[in-house]
Amino acid sequence: MSESVHRDWDPGLYHKFRGLRLRPAMDLLRAVGPLPEGGVVDLGCGSGAAGPALKALKRPVSGVDLSASMLEKARATGCYDALVQADLSDWAPEVPAALIFANASLQWVKDHETLLERLAGHLAPGGTLAVQMPHQNNAPSHRLWLTMAHELFPDAIDPESIPGVMLPAEYHHLLSSLGTVTLWETEYYQELSDEGDGHPVRRFTEATFARPVLNALSEAEQARLIAAYETVVGSAYPTGANGRVLFPFRRLFFTLTI
């Protein structure tokens, strides 16, 4: 990921909802058309969940991530020809890539106006940049973390540390001059199991979006914020009669082919 998330990721916590997190990656990959000669870069590869699908393209696959613990998990998949520990905000490949695949990673990097133009410049002629990012910041699942943190600990959270994306129309305007753009959103209605270790929406979001919020607090403050979040999140995402929680989650996708 990026240096803006300064503490290492917890692969175990992230993998708790591995299947739900993998589905958007597969939807993104299915939208990629024919590719020129060249390798594939899994930009922000994390633990390598998309590695097997990318390896099936029968091309050299490189993974890039800042997290050492995530890269170790990615290495264990055996799907990558190379793994690079680097900040996505200034990473550059040694040779142009046929596909730069950025699944749920670029929301952690700032200045997308500069970033995306730079990434497009690292593509081989006819290559594709494929991006998927959560577009959930205005939903209760995410907004409650920030609202309650600001109420309990004013000024403790750096707004620049919070992952975010631009409006879809802004991406289209930015990218359309660079090549052929396809852009869409999907809202996934995910059923989460209540396993008795806290509300499942809290468990889902604390592994990703809420990381910089929690990282800015002491352990005692974290416990206080989590307890406060637990008291209200069930109103937005109630547990059904089957003991599961329906959790709508919106994601933004685009591909750019130069």
Helices and strands as residue ranges (DSSP letters): H 11-14, G 15-17, H 18-30, E 40-43, H 51-55, E 61-65, H 68-77, E 82-85, E 97-103, G 106-108, H 112-120, E 123-134, H 140-152, G 159-161, H 168-175, E 180-193, H 200-206, H 211-215, H 219-236, E 244-257
